[in-house]
């Protein structure tokens, strides 16, 4: 087995202990636990078996911690299309729901999800379907 070529500063264990106390995400907490065990002197294969991690994954996290410190254990941005629905769009939708639908033309006296999607698209140029609007309203109300 290839030896791990990482040198840790003296305060690495206290840094990891602090990180364990402050971690809000389970993935980050688990990574910090596993890396702490390696920094404490346990063998990579033992720790990876204990935490049900692949050796290569644990090596990657240990090396990232050695190079970047606690920031190396945080999630990296993932590729992909950014979400259509932003916080501002949700706020705009909630303000729209509180308004009278009759002021936006010959609509009904109550909002429907389809009408909300239409008015939202006219005002923000973001096209959402009625089901997306329904899910947003269900989430926020």
C-alpha positions as YAML, in Angstrom:
chain: A
units: angstrom
residues:
- id: 1
  name: UNK
  ca: [0.00, 0.00, 0.00]
- id: 2
  name: UNK
  ca: [1.26, 3.45, -0.94]
- id: 3
  name: UNK
  ca: [2.22, 5.56, 2.09]
- id: 4
  name: UNK
  ca: [0.34, 8.79, 2.65]
- id: 5
  name: UNK
  ca: [2.59, 11.76, 1.94]
- id: 6
  name: UNK
  ca: [0.86, 14.44, 3.99]
- id: 7
  name: UNK
  ca: [2.32, 16.43, 6.82]
- id: 8
  name: UNK
  ca: [-0.08, 18.02, 9.23]
- id: 9
  name: UNK
  ca: [0.52, 21.05, 11.41]
- id: 10
  name: UNK
  ca: [0.60, 20.62, 15.17]
- id: 11
  name: UNK
  ca: [-2.82, 22.23, 15.59]
- id: 12
  name: UNK
  ca: [-4.53, 19.96, 12.99]
- id: 13
  name: UNK
  ca: [-6.39, 17.90, 15.62]
- id: 14
  name: UNK
  ca: [-7.74, 20.96, 17.42]
- id: 15
  name: UNK
  ca: [-8.78, 22.45, 14.07]
- id: 16
  name: UNK
  ca: [-10.67, 19.26, 13.21]
- id: 17
  name: UNK
  ca: [-12.27, 19.14, 16.68]
- id: 18
  name: UNK
  ca: [-13.51, 22.70, 16.21]
- id: 19
  name: UNK
  ca: [-14.79, 21.81, 12.76]
- id: 20
  name: UNK
  ca: [-16.68, 18.81, 14.17]
- id: 21
  name: UNK
  ca: [-18.42, 21.07, 16.70]
- id: 22
  name: UNK
  ca: [-19.39, 23.64, 14.07]
- id: 23
  name: UNK
  ca: [-20.27, 21.39, 11.11]
- id: 24
  name: UNK
  ca: [-23.87, 21.82, 9.99]
- id: 25
  name: UNK
  ca: [-23.89, 19.34, 7.10]
- id: 26
  name: UNK
  ca: [-23.66, 15.62, 7.74]
- id: 27
  name: UNK
  ca: [-21.28, 15.03, 4.81]
- id: 28
  name: UNK
  ca: [-18.78, 17.59, 6.12]
- id: 29
  name: UNK
  ca: [-19.05, 16.19, 9.64]
- id: 30
  name: UNK
  ca: [-18.39, 12.64, 8.42]
- id: 31
  name: UNK
  ca: [-15.39, 13.77, 6.36]
- id: 32
  name: UNK
  ca: [-13.96, 15.65, 9.33]
- id: 33
  name: UNK
  ca: [-14.42, 12.59, 11.57]
- id: 34
  name: UNK
  ca: [-12.61, 10.31, 9.14]
- id: 35
  name: UNK
  ca: [-9.79, 12.76, 8.48]
- id: 36
  name: UNK
  ca: [-9.39, 13.33, 12.22]
- id: 37
  name: UNK
  ca: [-8.92, 9.61, 12.75]
- id: 38
  name: UNK
  ca: [-6.19, 9.54, 10.09]
- id: 39
  name: UNK
  ca: [-4.48, 12.63, 11.53]
- id: 40
  name: UNK
  ca: [-4.64, 10.98, 14.97]
- id: 41
  name: UNK
  ca: [-2.53, 8.14, 13.58]
- id: 42
  name: UNK
  ca: [-4.96, 5.45, 12.45]
- id: 43
  name: UNK
  ca: [-4.25, 3.65, 9.19]
- id: 44
  name: UNK
  ca: [-6.19, 4.71, 6.08]
- id: 45
  name: UNK
  ca: [-7.58, 1.23, 5.42]
- id: 46
  name: UNK
  ca: [-8.82, 0.88, 9.01]
- id: 47
  name: UNK
  ca: [-10.53, 4.26, 8.97]
- id: 48
  name: UNK
  ca: [-12.05, 3.70, 5.53]
- id: 49
  name: UNK
  ca: [-13.49, 0.37, 6.68]
- id: 50
  name: UNK
  ca: [-14.86, 1.97, 9.86]
- id: 51
  name: UNK
  ca: [-16.55, 4.82, 8.00]
- id: 52
  name: UNK
  ca: [-17.50, 2.71, 4.96]
- id: 53
  name: UNK
  ca: [-15.46, 4.88, 2.59]
- id: 54
  name: UNK
  ca: [-13.30, 3.92, -0.35]
- id: 55
  name: UNK
  ca: [-9.57, 4.23, 0.37]
- id: 56
  name: UNK
  ca: [-9.18, 6.59, -2.59]
- id: 57
  name: UNK
  ca: [-11.94, 8.88, -1.33]
- id: 58
  name: UNK
  ca: [-10.45, 9.05, 2.15]
- id: 59
  name: UNK
  ca: [-6.99, 9.74, 0.70]
- id: 60
  name: UNK
  ca: [-8.48, 12.58, -1.34]
- id: 61
  name: UNK
  ca: [-10.08, 14.17, 1.73]
- id: 62
  name: UNK
  ca: [-6.92, 13.79, 3.82]
- id: 63
  name: UNK
  ca: [-4.79, 15.37, 1.09]
- id: 64
  name: UNK
  ca: [-7.27, 18.21, 0.61]
- id: 65
  name: UNK
  ca: [-7.23, 18.87, 4.34]
- id: 66
  name: UNK
  ca: [-3.42, 18.85, 4.34]
- id: 67
  name: UNK
  ca: [-3.27, 21.32, 1.45]
- id: 68
  name: UNK
  ca: [-6.26, 23.58, 2.09]
- id: 69
  name: UNK
  ca: [-7.11, 23.13, 5.76]
- id: 70
  name: UNK
  ca: [-10.75, 22.95, 6.86]
- id: 71
  name: UNK
  ca: [-11.93, 24.54, 3.60]
- id: 72
  name: UNK
  ca: [-10.74, 21.42, 1.77]
- id: 73
  name: UNK
  ca: [-13.42, 19.32, 3.44]
- id: 74
  name: UNK
  ca: [-16.33, 21.50, 2.32]
- id: 75
  name: UNK
  ca: [-18.46, 20.69, -0.73]
- id: 76
  name: UNK
  ca: [-17.24, 22.12, -4.01]
- id: 77
  name: UNK
  ca: [-19.63, 23.77, -6.47]
- id: 78
  name: UNK
  ca: [-21.16, 21.20, -8.76]
- id: 79
  name: UNK
  ca: [-21.55, 21.60, -12.49]
- id: 80
  name: UNK
  ca: [-24.92, 21.91, -14.12]
- id: 81
  name: UNK
  ca: [-27.61, 24.32, -15.02]
- id: 82
  name: UNK
  ca: [-28.32, 26.90, -12.33]
- id: 83
  name: UNK
  ca: [-31.81, 26.74, -10.87]
- id: 84
  name: UNK
  ca: [-34.49, 28.96, -12.44]
- id: 85
  name: UNK
  ca: [-36.10, 29.75, -9.13]
- id: 86
  name: UNK
  ca: [-34.09, 32.21, -7.09]
- id: 87
  name: UNK
  ca: [-34.88, 33.67, -3.71]
- id: 88
  name: UNK
  ca: [-35.93, 36.94, -5.38]
- id: 89
  name: UNK
  ca: [-38.31, 35.08, -7.68]
- id: 90
  name: UNK
  ca: [-39.91, 33.33, -4.70]
- id: 91
  name: UNK
  ca: [-40.37, 36.67, -2.95]
- id: 92
  name: UNK
  ca: [-41.88, 38.15, -6.11]
- id: 93
  name: UNK
  ca: [-44.30, 35.23, -6.35]
- id: 94
  name: UNK
  ca: [-45.34, 35.63, -2.71]
- id: 95
  name: UNK
  ca: [-45.97, 39.37, -3.23]
- id: 96
  name: UNK
  ca: [-47.98, 38.56, -6.34]
- id: 97
  name: UNK
  ca: [-50.17, 36.06, -4.46]
- id: 98
  name: UNK
  ca: [-51.06, 38.72, -1.90]
- id: 99
  name: UNK
  ca: [-52.32, 41.09, -4.63]
- id: 100
  name: UNK
  ca: [-55.74, 41.15, -6.26]
- id: 101
  name: UNK
  ca: [-55.70, 39.15, -9.52]
- id: 102
  name: UNK
  ca: [-58.30, 41.44, -11.13]
- id: 103
  name: UNK
  ca: [-55.77, 44.27, -11.41]
- id: 104
  name: UNK
  ca: [-53.81, 42.18, -13.94]
- id: 105
  name: UNK
  ca: [-56.53, 41.96, -16.54]
- id: 106
  name: UNK
  ca: [-59.64, 39.88, -17.15]
- id: 107
  name: UNK
  ca: [-58.67, 37.03, -14.85]
- id: 108
  name: UNK
  ca: [-60.71, 35.31, -12.21]
- id: 109
  name: UNK
  ca: [-61.29, 36.74, -8.76]
- id: 110
  name: UNK
  ca: [-58.87, 34.18, -7.30]
- id: 111
  name: UNK
  ca: [-55.41, 33.18, -8.46]
- id: 112
  name: UNK
  ca: [-54.83, 29.89, -10.20]
- id: 113
  name: UNK
  ca: [-51.35, 28.47, -10.56]
- id: 114
  name: UNK
  ca: [-51.53, 28.85, -14.33]
- id: 115
  name: UNK
  ca: [-52.50, 32.55, -14.04]
- id: 116
  name: UNK
  ca: [-49.74, 33.14, -11.50]
- id: 117
  name: UNK
  ca: [-47.23, 31.55, -13.87]
- id: 118
  name: UNK
  ca: [-48.46, 33.76, -16.73]
- id: 119
  name: UNK
  ca: [-48.23, 37.01, -14.77]
- id: 120
  name: UNK
  ca: [-44.90, 36.00, -13.27]
- id: 121
  name: UNK
  ca: [-43.52, 35.35, -16.77]
- id: 122
  name: UNK
  ca: [-44.76, 38.74, -17.96]
- id: 123
  name: UNK
  ca: [-43.17, 40.56, -15.04]
- id: 124
  name: UNK
  ca: [-39.89, 38.67, -14.67]
- id: 125
  name: UNK
  ca: [-39.45, 36.92, -18.05]
- id: 126
  name: UNK
  ca: [-38.89, 33.61, -16.20]
- id: 127
  name: UNK
  ca: [-41.08, 30.86, -17.61]
- id: 128
  name: UNK
  ca: [-42.40, 28.49, -14.95]
- id: 129
  name: UNK
  ca: [-45.08, 25.87, -15.35]
- id: 130
  name: UNK
  ca: [-48.18, 25.75, -13.21]
- id: 131
  name: UNK
  ca: [-46.83, 22.73, -11.33]
- id: 132
  name: UNK
  ca: [-43.61, 24.57, -10.48]
- id: 133
  name: UNK
  ca: [-45.65, 27.49, -9.17]
- id: 134
  name: UNK
  ca: [-47.80, 25.11, -7.12]
- id: 135
  name: UNK
  ca: [-44.71, 23.47, -5.59]
- id: 136
  name: UNK
  ca: [-43.22, 26.86, -4.73]
- id: 137
  name: UNK
  ca: [-46.43, 27.99, -3.08]
- id: 138
  name: UNK
  ca: [-46.71, 24.75, -1.15]
- id: 139
  name: UNK
  ca: [-43.14, 25.12, 0.07]
- id: 140
  name: UNK
  ca: [-43.50, 28.73, 1.22]
- id: 141
  name: UNK
  ca: [-46.97, 28.66, 2.69]
...
